[in-house]
Amino acid sequence: MIATSSTAARLSQLRDEGRPALVGYLPVGFPSVEASVEAVTAMVDAGVDVVELGVPYTDPVMDGPVIQQAAERALAAGARVADVFRVVEALRSHAPHVPVLVMSYWNPVLRHGVGMFARDLAAAGGAGLITPDLIPDEAAAWVAASDEHGLDRVFLVAPSSTTERLRLTANASRGFVYAASTMGVTGARSQVGAAAERLVADTREAGAEHVCVGLGVSDGEQAAQVGAFADGVIVGSALVRTLLDDAVPWVARLDTLQTVTADLAAGVARAHEES
Amino acid sequence: MNSQNPDAPVSEALSSTLAHQVLGRLDDAAGTRLADQQGPYFGQFGGRFVPEALVAALDELETEYRKALEDPQFRQELARLQREYTGRPSPLTEVPRFAQHAGGQRVFLKREDLNHTGSHKINNVLGQALLVKRMGKTRVIAETGAGQHGVATATAAALLDLECVVYMGEEDTRRQALNVARMRLLGATVVPVQIGSRTLKDAINEALRDWVANVETTHYLLGTVTGPHPFPEMVREFHRVIGEEAREQVLERVGRLPDVVAACVGGGSNALGIFNAFLDDPDVALYGFEAGGEGVDSGRHAARFSGGAPGVLHGARSYLLQDEDGQTLPSHSVSAGLDYPSVGPAHSWLHDLGRATYRPVTDDEAMEAFRLLCRTEGIIPAIESAHALAGAIQVGRELREAGETQKVIVVNLSGRGDKDVATAARWFDLLDAPADDTAGETAEGDR
């Protein structure tokens, strides 16, 4: 690892404190850019340790219906890729201790220019990038750009990944490795598969220092279960869902977002007690 | 970019100095025939831009496909099905009355429309379905726009006893209601996709999501030469029979290679299938015709080469209709089968190499060629294939202007037009009955 990672440092610090991190996802620009800043800020204030900011994209093949809907509405409301840098900046000044990662499908990054995206993200104070449809095999340009700008690059592993691919991905990643708990797309599930625990162990065995688990976690109970074996618990759809209903006043939606976040935060806080 | 100028005089393409240069350069460099190019990359295009969860399945598919190609038993079984089930070889039909409108050249049609299920799609579907059996999977999923690939997949699934789910944009299920019924008759489940633009692109997204979740039992039977490696190479392999037959047939009939080979290009599987046998013959000019819709300047088209730029969609890097943020732009064509914002990476490679020329054909031009083939030859083509016919007319006339006649033009007639009768009836105002409000919704012409 060439650069030091603020995300890895934060995960290590939390590990020393005896708990895993809560990583919270929200899309930029939903329902508007300004409102998305309010939502992410509220989520941070309610106990998220690491932020994952989604870039809305027309063809999000790794996302289930909740995040698809939010992305579609963000785009319809005029969200632009460059908005993500503004939101990163706003968050960094609100909570300097919270690492902010961006999650983007590859084409918006490619179109912006890989080097330019890295430069703009670093300038905004972003910690790095999560790439759901970019595997290390295709990532030479991104590896070079992220090295140059000292950014994390979070690649994914899945229960179907072979040992060889776990090694490849663990080696290529910086910050943490994102372990997909089940075979599938984002969305709350009543159970997070037993495959997740094995995958985390195998990914560590393959050389990853930090492994966070995403896909399917929706409440504090699940967060505690997953947090017992992972360095971080990544939650997306369960948070986004609190913001979708336009019939509910925006402040009430923010309240629900904070309630759900606090429940998840309490879950990770007790994760090691239950194990 | 060293691509051929689509507006360059056709005589220049025909003299093929460019093609000679391209092939000479490649021979020096690698010694590989263009026709045998293997994935994952076609020049700077192709690759595997997919979630990690799919990589194991793609690796398994590639391994099994390479083994199968080497396995005489697999090849024999595929050849038997092509002969006895599909009805291959498909004929090569000379169309002299149509050719009078194409500058007095000699025009031959490669009759993929006469295949079982009515298009070239069955070639790929049978190949992949046999692979599915070899891999021990029990379920296939597919995307479809107009329904041609969905029908072909449902057909192969019935034949080989596989569970079949077809994803189709809700808009398309309405426009192609009869094909939905055909798929259901064949035992398939048709899932209308209700997100995004509700067309082919979104059907592919939904199929990919299904595949990620069910990859252990399920094969994604992708219908064209797009997608992550090994699909672009593998689908080309299953379609190369089109060009191989055409090459042999034209040699037998005219005693020499054709001067021009023309095909329509949506994803590009029928075009690559027929181009492939001629890629390494520098004297054969290759033309791909994409959907110009209402005109490239109108913004309502699917002309990736005239109106797009390289980008990543559905697992591959290729020319793509996208905005300045890299968001996919909606495409438009009177033909649902050409209405897709990206194109197979091998075509992007051939485009940038200058080995093939890609031009847009508008809805109007395609429909005029559609009508012309019906009237002059008694053949109702698919509207997709009508784009290739319109292109052949243009090229034939340009040749005559350059003083050339009796040049041999082979057009890949990729599909038959039964599915398009409602659209054509509306387009040409052929129905005697009073205007029916629902007619517009069952046709695909108002996209």
Chai-1 contact restraints between the chains, C-beta under 6 A:
chainA,res_idxA,chainB,res_idxB,connection_type,confidence,min_distance_angstrom,max_distance_angstrom,comment,restraint_id
A,T58,B,Q327,contact,1.0,0.0,6.0,A-B,restraint_1
A,T58,B,T328,contact,1.0,0.0,6.0,A-B,restraint_2
A,D59,B,N205,contact,1.0,0.0,6.0,A-B,restraint_3
A,D59,B,T328,contact,1.0,0.0,6.0,A-B,restraint_4
A,V61,B,N205,contact,1.0,0.0,6.0,A-B,restraint_5
A,V61,B,L208,contact,1.0,0.0,6.0,A-B,restraint_6
A,M62,B,P51,contact,1.0,0.0,6.0,A-B,restraint_7
A,Q68,B,I195,contact,1.0,0.0,6.0,A-B,restraint_8
A,R80,B,D325,contact,1.0,0.0,6.0,A-B,restraint_9
A,V81,B,D325,contact,1.0,0.0,6.0,A-B,restraint_10
A,W106,B,F49,contact,1.0,0.0,6.0,A-B,restraint_11
A,W106,B,V312,contact,1.0,0.0,6.0,A-B,restraint_12
A,N107,B,G311,contact,1.0,0.0,6.0,A-B,restraint_13
A,N107,B,V312,contact,1.0,0.0,6.0,A-B,restraint_14
A,N107,B,G326,contact,1.0,0.0,6.0,A-B,restraint_15
A,P108,B,D325,contact,1.0,0.0,6.0,A-B,restraint_16
A,P108,B,G326,contact,1.0,0.0,6.0,A-B,restraint_17
A,L110,B,V312,contact,1.0,0.0,6.0,A-B,restraint_18
A,R111,B,G326,contact,1.0,0.0,6.0,A-B,restraint_19
A,P132,B,P51,contact,1.0,0.0,6.0,A-B,restraint_20
A,D133,B,F49,contact,1.0,0.0,6.0,A-B,restraint_21
A,D133,B,V50,contact,1.0,0.0,6.0,A-B,restraint_22
A,D133,B,P51,contact,1.0,0.0,6.0,A-B,restraint_23
A,I135,B,E52,contact,1.0,0.0,6.0,A-B,restraint_24
A,E138,B,G47,contact,1.0,0.0,6.0,A-B,restraint_25
A,E138,B,F49,contact,1.0,0.0,6.0,A-B,restraint_26
A,L156,B,E52,contact,1.0,0.0,6.0,A-B,restraint_27
A,V157,B,E52,contact,1.0,0.0,6.0,A-B,restraint_28
A,A158,B,E52,contact,1.0,0.0,6.0,A-B,restraint_29
A,A158,B,A53,contact,1.0,0.0,6.0,A-B,restraint_30
A,S160,B,A53,contact,1.0,0.0,6.0,A-B,restraint_31
A,S160,B,A56,contact,1.0,0.0,6.0,A-B,restraint_32
A,S161,B,E52,contact,1.0,0.0,6.0,A-B,restraint_33
A,M183,B,A53,contact,1.0,0.0,6.0,A-B,restraint_34
A,M183,B,A213,contact,1.0,0.0,6.0,A-B,restraint_35
A,G184,B,V212,contact,1.0,0.0,6.0,A-B,restraint_36
A,G184,B,A213,contact,1.0,0.0,6.0,A-B,restraint_37
A,V185,B,R209,contact,1.0,0.0,6.0,A-B,restraint_38
